[in-house]
Amino acid sequence: MTKVETGPDGKPVVPAEVLNAVRTLIEWAGDNPEREGLLDTPKRVARAWLEYCQGYAEDPAIHLSRTFEEVGGYNELVLLKDIPFQSHCEHHMAPITGKASIAYMPKDRVVGISKLARVLNGYARRLQVQERLTAEVARCIWDNLQPHGVAVVIDAQHGCMTGRGVRTPGVGMVTSRLLGCFLDDERSRKEVLALMGY
């Protein structure tokens, strides 16, 4: 990600070419970028996109670097359900909003539960497709925690389908990635999916 300069007010300084790009888009869409209500819109849009895409500035794996081994012998399923997230599709830059359920079967260590949500958001705050987002979250947990198994299920709605094109609101897309025991063992797979509500 490009290094972002901040101004005296602590807010990101938006380069002229970015402001001009947003003005051009407003004009091309049929409005007047010099209209009172739109005068500050290019700056707001640019800063909003910095926030939407802040995942490029981090390595989500960093959230899994601190683990705990003193868990009283606990070696069963760990599941964080219905984590809300927002992303943007890389094809139309339209919003993707939904929820994710993330589970893992620890070997000898666990991670703070908020870290699973941070991993999700680290990947979601990039231009994405849902299939890749699902796979990236699962692979990050698998590689860094080295558990017996990982399961990630994402259920989301896509603005590129609800607000344009086919314009079909209320349609959800579900993707899943199962690794280790959740892929290889039918009993474990059924248990985790049932607990997730699938």
HELIX and SHEET records of a PDB file:
HELIX    1   1 ALA A   16  ALA A   29  1                                  14    
HELIX    2   2 GLU A   36  LEU A   38  5                                   3    
HELIX    3   3 THR A   41  TYR A   52  1                                  12    
HELIX    4   4 GLN A   54  ALA A   57  5                                   4    
HELIX    5   5 PRO A   60  LEU A   64  5                                   5    
HELIX    6   6 ILE A  113  ALA A  124  1                                  12    
HELIX    7   7 GLN A  130  LEU A  145  1                                  16    
HELIX    8   8 GLY A  159  THR A  162  1                                   4    
HELIX    9   9 CYS A  181  ASP A  184  1                                   4    
HELIX   10  10 GLU A  186  MET A  196  1                                  11    
SHEET    1   A 2 THR A  67  PHE A  68  0                                        
SHEET    2   A 2 VAL A 110  VAL A 111 -1                                        
SHEET    1   B 5 LEU A 127  GLN A 128  0                                        
SHEET    2   B 5 VAL A  78  CYS A  89  1                                        
SHEET    3   B 5 PRO A  95  MET A 105 -1                                        
SHEET    4   B 5 GLY A 149  HIS A 158 -1                                        
SHEET    5   B 5 MET A 173  GLY A 180 -1                                        
END                                                                             
